[in-house]
Amino acid sequence: MKTPYSFSVLRYIHDVVTSEFINVGVVLYAPKVRFLSAICTSRYGRLTRMFSNVNGDHFRQVLRYIQARLEEEGERLASEFPFDKLPLGVLEFTTKILPVDDSSLQFSPEGYGITENLQETLEKLYNRYVEQYYDRPERHSRSDEDIWKVFKKSLEEKRILSNLKPHQIVGNNYDYEFKYCWQNQKWHIHEPVSFDLIEPASVTDKANGWLGRIMSLNDGGESFKLNILLGAPQDERLKPAFVKAQNIMNRMPCEHEFINEDEAEDFAENLRKEIEEHE
C-alpha cells in the first residue's frame, strides 16, 4: 500500500545575500502511519573546502543534535494514542527544532510524494539531495552509517533509541563526541564501525585509528565501556585483515565488547532490560 509523505531538505546557507548553500540532511514525515525520521551528514569536507571559515567539528555536532531531536519526535509520534491530532506537514516538526530565521541552517519548502517503503524513500532522498555531491575518499561496500541502520532497526522496535544521547569523552590532549551513549554507573558507548572496505590495508588502518583514538581519550580519567557494533567485510579476501583488526582493537585500554550484526536483536533486548532496571 502506498503512503503519502512530505519531506524537507536541510541546507547550510553560508551567505543569505548570495544564497549559496549545500544540502546537509533530509527529513521525511508520513502522518497516516505516524512515521518521522531524518538523516543528516556527518561529513564536512566539502563544506570546509567551499567555506574555509566553517568550524567542521561544531557543524557536525549541530547536525547530530538536529537528527537526534527529529528521531526523538518520531519515537514520540509512534507511541502516542492514535486519536491524537497530528501535524499536517513535516515543517511543523522542523520549525520546533530549528525556528525559521536568517541563520545558516534552514529547512527547504516541503516536497511531496507517495511510497510503499518510507525508510527506503528517505535514504533515496538523502542520496539524491545530499550524498551524491560528496566526494568519497575511500570506497566502502558499507559505511558506518549502514552498519548503524542494522542496529537502529532493533533499537526502534524496542522503543529505546531515544535513550541514547551524544556524550563527549575528554582526554588530556584530545576529546571526541560519541553519538549513541547511555549512562548507568558509567557511560556505555555504542559505536558502529564498518570494516566492509575494499583493501586489507584499509581494514587494519581503520582499527589502528580507533586504537589511537581510545588511547588518547583514556588519560582523561572518565570510566566508560565501548561497545563496537561491528560491520564485517563481505569479501572473503578481507577476512584475515578483519581478524587482525579485531586483535588490534582488543588492545584498546578501556572496557570494550564486539557486537556482530547478527546479534543486533539480542543486543537491543539486553539493553532494553538494562535501561528498564536502571529506571
N, C-alpha and C positions, 0 to 999 in steps of 0.2 A: 504494500500500500504506500502510495506516495504522500509525503508530508510537506506542507508549505513551510517555508522558513524565511527569515530575514537575516542579513549579515552586514557587518561593517568592517572596514579596514582601518587599522591603527596606523597613523602616519607620524613620522618625525618631520616637522617643518622647521628648517633651520632659520629661515628668514621669511616673515609673513609678508614682507614687501615684494620679494621676488617670487614667493610661493614655491620655492624649491622644496621638494620633500622626498623621503624614502619610506616605503611601506615596511612596517616592522611587526605587524601582527594582524590576526583576523579573529573576530568573534561571531558566533552563529547562534541563533535562537529560533526554536520551534515551539510556540505555545501549546499547540494541540497535544504534544506528547511531553511537555514540560522539560524540554532539553535546552540547556545553555552551556556552552563551552567555548574555550578560546585557545589559540596557540600564538605565542609571541617568540620572536627570535632571541637567541642568546648570543648571537654573533654580531659584532660591531666593527669588523674590519672595514667593510665598505663605507660605513658611516664616518669613521675616523679618517679614511683616505679622502673623502669628499669634503669633510668639515674638520679641519685639523685641531680646532679648539674644543672638540667634544670630549668629555670625560667618559671613556668607554666603560669602565667598571661601574660608575654611577648609573649610566644609561642601562646597563644590563640588570642592575638591582631594581630599578624602577619598573622595567618590563616584567621582571619576575613577580613583583608586587601586584601589578595590574592583572596578570594572568591568574595568580593565586586568588585574588579577590573575585574575579569572574567565575572561577571554578567553585569557590565557596557559594556564590549566588546560585550556581547551577545545582549544587547539592541541596541547598535550602529549598529551591524551587521543586525539586523532585520529591522532597519529603513533606511538602505542605498538603493540606487537605484538598481534594480535587475540586471543591466548590469555591475555593479562594479565587478572588478576582486576579486575573493575570495581566501583566503589561502586554500591549498590543505589538510592540516592536522592540528590536534589540537596543535601540538608542535610549530607551527608558532605563536600561541597566547600565549602559556605558556612562551616562551623564551622572549617575550616582557615584561612580568611581573616579571619573575624570570630567569635572564640570566643563561646560562649553565656555572657553575664553580664548585669549590670544597666546596661550602657552605653546611650547614647541611640540607637544604630543597632543594629537587631535584625532578623533574618530571621523571617518568619512560619512557622507549621507548613506542611508540604508540601500542595500541591494536586496533582491528577492529571487526566490526560486522554489522548486519542489524537488524532492528526492526520496528515494527508498532507503538510503543509508546516510544518516545525519553526520556521524563521525567521519565517514569516508569523504563526504562532501566538504566538511570543514578542512580536512587535510588537503584535498584537491584545491580548495580556495587559497589555503596558505601557500601551497607550492606555486600556484598561478600568480598570486599577487606579491609574495614575499621571497620565497626561497629561490626561485629561478634567477633572481637578479644578483644573488650572492655567489662569489667565486668559491670553488671547492678546492681548498689547498691539498686535501687528501681525500681520495675517493673511498667512500665507505659502502660496503654492502648494506650495513645498517648503522645508523648513528646512535649516540647515547640516547637521544630522544625516542628513537624507535624502540629501544630496549625498555625505556620508561613506560611506553604505551602498554607493553605486555603486563607490567606490574600494576599500572594505574587502573586497568580494567577491573582487576580483582579488588583493589582498594575501594573503587567506586561502588562495586557490588556490596561490599561490607559496610558502606556508609562511613568510612573513616578517613577518606582523603583529606577532608578539611582539618583533621588533627595534625597534619604535617605542615610545619611552618619553616620559613627560612631562618637560619641561625649562622652567625659568624663566629668562627674559631680564630682566636688571635694568638699568634706566636710572638716571640721577641722581635723578629725581623720580618714577619710575613703574616698576612691574615687572608682568610678565604671564607666566602659565604656559601654554605651548602643550602640547597633549596628545599629538601624534604626531611625535616627533623621533628623529633618528638622527645619531650623531656619526662623522665621518670626520676630516679635518683641521679641520673646522669643524662646527657644528651645522646639520643640514638639517631644516628645519621644514616639515611638511606640514599645511596648514590648509584645511579645507573651507569655502567661502564661497558661500552661495546668494544669487543676485541674482534668483531667481524670486519676486519680490514682487508687490504689487498696483498701486502707484502709481510713476510715474517718479521722483518726488522721493525715495521711499524707497530706490531703487536708488543714486542719487548720494549721498544722505546716508550710506548704509552704506559706500560707497567712501571718503568723506571721513573717516568714523570710523576706518577701517583706516589711512588715511594718517596721521592724527593719532597713532594708537597706535604705529605704527612710528617716527615721528619722535621720540616721547617715549622710546622704547627705544634709539634709535640712539646716544645720547650716553653709554651705559654702557661702550662700548669692546669689547664682545664681538662677534666676527665670526660672522655666520650667514647662511644662504641660506633664503629663504622661498618655498616652492612653494605657490602658491594653487591649490587644487583647485576649479575654477570650476563653479558651477551656473548655467547661462544661463537667462534668462527664457523661458518657453514662450509668453507673449503677445507677438505680433509688435509691438504698440504700444510695448513696453518696449525693443525692440532699440536705438533711438537712445540711450536712457538707459544701456543696458548698455555701449555703445561709450564713452560719456563716463566711466562708472565705471572701465573699464579704463585710460583715459587718466589719470584721477586717481590710480589705484593705481600706475601706472608711475612716478609721482614719488616713490615710497617710497625713502628713502635707504639701501637695503640691496640686496644681490644678490637678485633675485627672478625667478620664472618663473610664467607662467599655464599651467595644465594643464586641458584640457577633459575633460568626461565621456567622450567617445568615444575619448579617449586613455588611459583607465584601464588597459587591458590592457598597452599598451606601457610606460606609466609603471611598473607593478608589475614587469614583466620587467626593465627597466633598473635599477630599484632592487635587485632580486634579484642581478643581476650585480655591482653596486657593493658590496653587502654581502659577497658571496662573495669578491670580490677583496680587500676590506679584511681579511677574516678569514684 
